[in-house]
Amino acid sequence: MFLTIQRLSFLTLSTLLLSACFGVKPTTEQLCEDHEALQCSQLNMRDGQCRYQRDSLILSRFDVLKNNSDLDKLKTIKATHEYQICLTSAAQIEPITAKEIKSKRSEALLHSYDAIDALSLELQHSKEPKVLFYLWTTGDKNALREFLQLEGSKALESTEMQYALATFYTQRDGKKTISILNHSLELLTEQDYKDGRHAIIIKSLASINHKENNKKLAYVWALVGKEFKLKVASEKQLNLLYQFSDAEKTQLKLTSDVIKENIDNQTFRSSLLPNLDKTI
């Protein structure tokens, strides 16, 4: 009997130690119980709708609670936006069993706007490039000025930040926009690829090159987009927009194949794009 108790105690201790070693994460319900600062009472916890978005938001808030970093706060704002989108849809649903559910969803939605306002206020003096870009999109001209001052620095040397920079120049300088977008693909990482950033850049390059009358480059990027199964112009539309000879189309297809392969391998370089409108 004593040996059995010893074995059970040993197994219990071993389980606890393994849980600690492998970092078993507490549930969002546990986090809410342990940390009042997460303000879970405002998140309509018992509602089956928007559970995934709500859990993501709680985990983001917990990261802020632990680290209090500007980037974690920005992620929490984005998680709150996702929760808002879901709540907005859920608030339109007429619950069958309890009418007060709809009211609680509306209350949670209102609280989410307050939460974003509070976090945005905390981020007002942030120097993080991602935060500056976000603040600019909300209308903060000072944030835009500070963001643009980082142009050419290591702070913006990532696919995400180069794309963000390109959005500023889109309506101002087409040639520079193309150069920045090309460079953003040079910085592509595995995570960027998984997040689909290459897709939006490819579509942007097809669009901006067409706008700048770089027809052959626009055609190349449209072909690259089709290879990635993106929603670009149909074959019929491409033939109407870009009336090239069969020889030209063959050469442009070869170019697009090389580009597609290098994007897949995260080895794209702008040098793969000669001035096609002059060389073909």
C-alpha positions in Angstrom: 0.0 0.0 0.0 2.8 2.4 0.9 4.6 1.5 -2.3 1.4 2.2 -4.3 1.1 5.6 -2.7 4.7 6.3 -3.5 4.3 5.4 -7.1 1.1 7.6 -7.4 2.9 10.5 -5.8 5.9 10.0 -8.1 3.6 9.9 -11.2 1.7 13.0 -10.1 5.0 14.9 -9.5 6.4 13.7 -12.9 3.2 14.9 -14.6 3.6 18.3 -13.0 7.2 18.5 -13.9 6.5 17.5 -17.5 3.8 20.1 -17.8 6.2 22.8 -16.6 9.0 21.6 -18.9 6.8 21.5 -22.0 5.1 24.8 -21.1 1.5 23.6 -21.2 -0.5 26.8 -21.7 -3.5 27.6 -19.5 -6.9 28.0 -21.1 -8.3 31.4 -21.8 -10.9 30.7 -19.1 -8.1 30.1 -16.6 -6.3 33.3 -17.7 -9.5 35.3 -17.2 -10.0 33.9 -13.7 -6.4 34.6 -12.7 -6.1 38.1 -14.3 -8.9 40.6 -13.9 -6.8 43.1 -15.9 -7.7 41.1 -19.0 -11.2 42.5 -18.7 -12.8 39.3 -19.9 -16.1 40.4 -18.4 -16.5 42.8 -21.4 -16.0 40.0 -23.9 -19.3 38.1 -23.6 -17.5 34.9 -22.5 -20.5 32.5 -22.5 -21.5 33.2 -26.1 -20.7 30.4 -28.5 -20.3 32.9 -31.3 -16.8 34.4 -32.1 -15.0 32.0 -29.7 -11.9 31.7 -31.9 -11.5 35.5 -32.2 -12.3 36.0 -28.5 -9.6 33.5 -27.5 -7.1 35.1 -29.8 -7.9 38.5 -28.2 -7.5 37.2 -24.7 -4.1 35.6 -25.5 -3.0 38.9 -27.1 -4.1 40.9 -24.0 -2.2 38.4 -21.8 1.0 39.0 -23.9 0.5 42.8 -23.3 0.1 42.1 -19.6 3.3 40.1 -19.5 5.5 42.2 -21.8 3.8 45.6 -22.2 5.5 46.0 -25.5 4.2 48.3 -28.3 4.2 45.5 -30.8 2.1 43.3 -28.5 -0.3 46.2 -28.1 -0.5 46.6 -31.9 -1.3 42.8 -32.2 -4.0 43.3 -29.6 -5.6 46.1 -31.6 -5.6 43.8 -34.7 -7.1 41.0 -32.7 -9.7 43.3 -31.4 -10.6 44.4 -35.0 -11.0 40.7 -35.9 -13.3 40.2 -32.9 -15.3 43.3 -33.9 -15.8 42.0 -37.4 -17.2 38.7 -36.0 -19.3 40.5 -33.3 -20.8 42.8 -35.9 -22.0 39.8 -37.9 -23.1 37.9 -34.7 -25.0 40.9 -33.4 -27.4 40.7 -36.4 -28.3 37.1 -35.5 -31.6 36.6 -33.7 -31.0 34.1 -31.0 -33.6 31.4 -30.6 -33.4 30.8 -26.9 -32.4 34.0 -25.2 -33.1 37.6 -26.4 -30.6 39.1 -24.1 -27.8 37.4 -26.0 -28.1 39.9 -28.9 -27.9 42.7 -26.4 -24.8 41.3 -24.8 -23.1 41.0 -28.2 -23.8 44.6 -28.9 -22.4 45.6 -25.5 -19.2 43.6 -26.2 -18.9 45.3 -29.6 -19.1 48.7 -27.9 -16.5 47.8 -25.3 -14.1 46.6 -28.1 -14.1 50.2 -29.6 -13.2 51.6 -26.2 -10.4 49.1 -25.9 -8.9 50.0 -29.2 -9.1 53.7 -28.3 -7.3 53.1 -25.1 -4.5 51.1 -26.7 -4.1 53.6 -29.5 -3.7 56.3 -26.9 -0.9 54.3 -25.2 0.8 53.9 -28.6 0.8 57.6 -29.4 4.5 58.1 -28.8 5.7 54.8 -30.0 8.7 54.6 -32.4 8.1 51.1 -33.7 7.8 51.2 -37.5 4.7 48.9 -37.5 3.0 51.0 -34.9 3.9 54.3 -36.8 2.4 52.8 -40.0 -0.8 51.8 -38.1 -1.2 55.2 -36.6 -0.7 56.8 -40.0 -3.6 54.7 -41.4 -5.8 56.1 -38.6 -4.9 59.7 -39.7 -1.9 60.5 -37.6 0.2 62.8 -39.8 3.0 63.0 -37.2 3.3 59.2 -37.3 3.5 59.3 -41.1 6.3 61.9 -40.9 8.3 59.7 -38.5 7.6 56.6 -40.6 8.9 58.2 -43.7 12.1 59.4 -41.9 12.9 55.7 -41.5 13.1 55.2 -45.3 16.4 53.7 -46.3 17.2 52.5 -42.7 17.3 48.9 -41.4 14.1 49.5 -39.5 12.1 49.1 -42.8 14.2 46.3 -44.3 11.4 43.7 -44.3 8.8 42.7 -46.8 6.0 43.9 -44.6 7.5 47.4 -44.0 8.6 47.8 -47.6 5.1 47.1 -48.8 3.8 49.6 -46.2 6.2 52.2 -47.6 5.1 51.5 -51.1 1.5 52.3 -50.2 2.6 55.9 -49.5 4.1 56.4 -52.9 1.4 54.6 -54.9 -0.4 57.8 -55.9 2.7 59.9 -55.9 5.5 58.2 -57.7 4.8 55.0 -59.8 8.4 54.3 -60.7 9.5 54.5 -57.1 6.6 52.4 -56.0 7.6 49.6 -58.4 11.2 49.8 -57.1 10.1 49.4 -53.5 7.7 46.6 -54.3 10.5 44.7 -56.2 12.7 45.2 -53.2 10.0 43.9 -50.8 10.1 40.6 -52.7 13.9 40.4 -52.3 13.3 40.4 -48.5 10.7 37.7 -48.6 11.0 35.2 -45.7 9.2 31.9 -45.1 6.8 33.6 -42.7 6.0 36.3 -45.3 5.3 33.5 -47.8 3.0 31.7 -45.4 1.2 34.9 -44.5 0.6 35.5 -48.3 2.4 38.8 -48.5 4.0 37.7 -51.8 0.5 37.5 -53.3 -0.6 41.0 -52.6 2.8 42.3 -53.8 2.5 40.4 -57.1 -1.0 41.7 -57.7 0.2 45.2 -56.9 3.1 45.0 -59.3 0.8 43.8 -62.1 -1.5 46.8 -61.4 1.1 49.5 -61.0 3.1 48.4 -64.0 0.0 48.5 -66.1 -0.8 51.9 -64.8 2.7 53.1 -65.7 2.3 51.6 -69.2 5.0 49.0 -68.6 2.9 46.6 -70.6 5.4 43.7 -70.8 6.2 43.8 -67.1 2.5 44.1 -66.3 1.9 41.0 -68.4 4.8 39.1 -66.7 3.4 39.9 -63.3 -0.1 38.9 -64.4 1.4 35.5 -65.5 3.2 35.1 -62.2 -0.1 35.8 -60.4 -1.9 33.2 -62.5 0.9 30.6 -61.6 0.2 31.4 -57.9 -3.6 31.0 -58.6 -4.3 34.6 -57.7 -7.4 36.4 -59.0 -5.9 38.2 -62.0 -7.2 38.9 -65.5 -8.4 35.9 -67.6 -6.5 34.7 -70.6 -9.0 36.5 -72.8 -8.6 39.8 -70.9 -4.8 39.5 -71.1 -4.9 39.0 -74.8 -7.1 42.1 -75.2 -4.9 44.2 -73.0 -1.6 43.0 -74.3 -1.4 42.2 -77.9 2.0 40.7 -78.2 3.4 38.4 -80.9 3.7 34.6 -80.1 7.5 35.0 -79.9 7.1 37.8 -77.3 4.6 35.8 -75.3 6.9 32.8 -75.2 9.8 35.0 -74.0 7.6 36.7 -71.4 6.3 33.3 -70.2 9.9 32.1 -69.7 10.6 35.2 -67.7 7.5 34.7 -65.5 8.5 31.1 -64.9 11.9 32.1 -63.6 10.4 34.8 -61.4 7.8 32.4 -60.0 10.5 29.8 -59.1 12.6 32.4 -57.3 9.7 33.8 -55.3 8.9 30.2 -54.3 12.5 29.8 -53.1 12.6 33.3 -51.5 15.6 34.1 -53.8 14.0 36.8 -56.0 16.2 39.6 -57.1 15.3 42.7 -59.1 18.0 41.9 -61.6 15.7 39.1 -62.9 13.6 42.0 -64.3 15.5 43.6 -67.2 13.8 46.6 -68.9 11.5 44.2 -70.9 9.8 47.0 -72.9 13.2 47.7 -74.5 14.8 44.3 -74.6 12.0 42.3 -76.3 
